[in-house]
Amino acid sequence: MSFRLETSRTFLREILGNDFDFLLALMSNPEVMRFYPRPLGARDVREFIDRMRAHYRRDGCGLWLVIDREGGYPLGRVGLIRQGVNGQDEFEVSYMIDQPFWRRGLASETAAAVRDYAFRERKLPRVVSLIRPDNLPSQGVAKKLGMQPDGTTPHAGVDHMVFAVSAPAG
């Protein structure tokens, strides 16, 4: 089953093996990865692609590639991914836009589409975003999504703030 979610400027689709070169450039960039444990190498990116393909099969969602609607080129990866948060199963709205496209509202636009998909199509009661305390840009995106801080959780070996928003009533 192929996935496609559209926004005014982009569409999101499943990550494929032939997205490797873009994902390697994105996730090996020290600036893009500054709030992650480390930039990723080629082996890490191959494992990431395999993990996303497994998430699609198991959960029906995962991180998706963001594509510019007009130009057809990749802009980043955004999606809905199952995470363990303080012993609970949660779905995280996760976003990473490539550095040349920062400060254009793309993270907010695509993450909002994923949030809406989670509530409308998946009928999830809430979604979260796990954000490092020093990652102020991502906190700003989370707040634009209507998320509020809701404690902390260890994730990938470091403490993260949990931002959360519940589905609208009705």
C-alpha positions as semicolon CSV with decimal commas, in nm:
position;residue;x (nm);y (nm);z (nm)
1;M;0,000;0,000;0,000
2;S;0,148;0,330;-0,097
3;F;0,118;0,633;0,127
4;R;0,082;0,994;0,015
5;L;-0,002;1,299;0,226
6;E;-0,018;1,641;0,061
7;T;0,029;1,996;0,185
8;S;0,015;2,316;-0,015
9;R;0,386;2,298;-0,106
10;T;0,485;1,938;-0,049
11;F;0,382;1,578;-0,043
12;L;0,499;1,302;0,188
13;R;0,562;0,947;0,071
14;E;0,724;0,631;0,201
15;I;1,103;0,623;0,209
16;L;1,251;0,390;-0,053
17;G;1,595;0,238;-0,100
18;N;1,671;0,483;-0,381
19;D;1,635;0,773;-0,132
20;F;1,966;0,666;0,022
21;D;2,184;0,944;-0,124
22;F;1,955;1,223;-0,005
23;L;1,909;1,068;0,339
24;L;2,285;1,019;0,378
25;A;2,347;1,384;0,290
26;L;2,070;1,495;0,530
27;M;2,158;1,276;0,827
28;S;2,537;1,303;0,798
29;N;2,518;1,685;0,815
30;P;2,651;1,783;1,161
31;E;2,435;2,097;1,169
32;V;2,112;1,911;1,085
33;M;2,203;1,643;1,342
34;R;2,325;1,874;1,619
35;F;2,043;1,770;1,856
36;Y;2,089;1,399;1,782
37;P;2,354;1,173;1,938
38;R;2,570;1,193;1,624
39;P;2,562;1,237;1,247
40;L;2,490;0,909;1,067
41;G;2,712;0,720;0,825
42;A;2,620;0,506;0,526
43;R;2,556;0,190;0,729
44;D;2,338;0,382;0,977
45;V;2,130;0,526;0,691
46;R;2,079;0,182;0,533
47;E;1,961;0,054;0,873
48;F;1,734;0,361;0,909
49;I;1,571;0,288;0,571
50;D;1,520;-0,076;0,672
51;R;1,367;0,033;1,007
52;M;1,126;0,270;0,832
53;R;1,017;-0,004;0,591
54;A;0,952;-0,228;0,895
55;H;0,753;0,051;1,066
56;Y;0,533;0,089;0,757
57;R;0,456;-0,284;0,761
58;R;0,403;-0,308;1,138
59;D;0,239;0,025;1,224
60;G;0,110;0,154;0,892
61;C;0,319;0,468;0,942
62;G;0,673;0,586;1,004
63;L;0,894;0,868;0,886
64;W;0,816;0,976;0,531
65;L;1,016;1,165;0,271
66;V;0,907;1,525;0,215
67;I;0,904;1,615;-0,156
68;D;0,867;1,960;-0,309
69;R;0,546;1,951;-0,515
70;E;0,671;2,178;-0,793
71;G;1,032;2,064;-0,827
72;G;0,997;1,700;-0,722
73;Y;1,311;1,708;-0,505
74;P;1,339;1,594;-0,142
75;L;1,328;1,848;0,140
76;G;1,354;1,632;0,452
77;R;1,176;1,360;0,644
78;V;0,865;1,400;0,857
79;G;0,627;1,145;0,996
80;L;0,438;0,959;1,262
81;I;0,639;0,698;1,448
82;R;0,568;0,476;1,748
83;Q;0,788;0,553;2,049
84;G;0,813;0,429;2,405
85;V;0,757;0,728;2,634
86;N;0,791;0,663;3,006
87;G;0,665;0,308;2,966
88;Q;0,372;0,404;2,741
89;D;0,322;0,351;2,369
90;E;0,289;0,692;2,201
91;F;0,297;0,815;1,843
92;E;0,546;1,092;1,778
93;V;0,518;1,362;1,514
94;S;0,881;1,384;1,407
95;Y;1,031;1,638;1,166
96;M;1,369;1,703;1,006
97;I;1,407;1,945;0,715
98;D;1,731;1,976;0,519
99;Q;1,936;2,282;0,608
100;P;1,896;2,470;0,275
101;F;1,519;2,477;0,336
102;W;1,517;2,593;0,700
103;R;1,312;2,896;0,809
104;R;1,050;2,855;0,536
105;G;0,779;2,704;0,753
106;L;0,818;2,359;0,599
107;A;0,860;2,174;0,932
108;S;0,545;2,340;1,071
109;E;0,344;2,282;0,752
110;T;0,435;1,916;0,711
111;A;0,420;1,832;1,083
112;A;0,073;1,990;1,104
113;A;-0,041;1,769;0,816
114;V;0,096;1,464;1,001
115;R;-0,076;1,572;1,326
116;D;-0,405;1,613;1,141
117;Y;-0,359;1,275;0,971
118;A;-0,295;1,113;1,312
119;F;-0,620;1,253;1,452
120;R;-0,845;1,229;1,146
121;E;-0,730;0,907;0,979
122;R;-0,563;0,712;1,260
123;K;-0,807;0,830;1,530
124;L;-0,523;0,869;1,780
125;P;-0,620;1,040;2,108
126;R;-0,294;1,237;2,124
127;V;0,044;1,276;1,963
128;V;0,377;1,380;2,108
129;S;0,709;1,522;1,994
130;L;1,028;1,434;2,181
131;I;1,261;1,734;2,182
132;R;1,595;1,804;2,344
133;P;1,572;2,091;2,596
134;D;1,823;2,300;2,397
135;N;1,644;2,250;2,062
136;L;1,450;2,576;2,060
137;P;1,360;2,566;1,687
138;S;1,186;2,229;1,725
139;Q;1,011;2,348;2,039
140;G;0,878;2,639;1,834
141;V;0,738;2,399;1,573
142;A;0,576;2,188;1,846
143;K;0,409;2,497;1,993
144;K;0,277;2,593;1,648
145;L;0,117;2,246;1,639
146;G;-0,066;2,327;1,963
147;M;0,165;2,107;2,169
148;Q;0,251;2,187;2,527
149;P;0,531;2,048;2,748
150;D;0,419;1,733;2,931
151;G;0,720;1,615;3,130
152;T;1,043;1,453;3,017
153;T;1,153;1,109;2,903
154;P;1,484;0,939;2,830
155;H;1,523;0,876;2,458
156;A;1,833;0,764;2,268
157;G;2,033;0,788;2,589
158;V;1,949;1,151;2,674
159;D;1,659;1,334;2,837
160;H;1,399;1,483;2,605
161;M;1,109;1,712;2,674
162;V;0,774;1,557;2,584
163;F;0,548;1,796;2,395
164;A;0,191;1,670;2,353
165;V;-0,142;1,767;2,200
166;S;-0,473;1,585;2,227
167;A;-0,716;1,528;1,945
168;P;-0,984;1,796;1,916
169;A;-1,312;1,708;2,086
170;G;-1,593;1,591;1,862
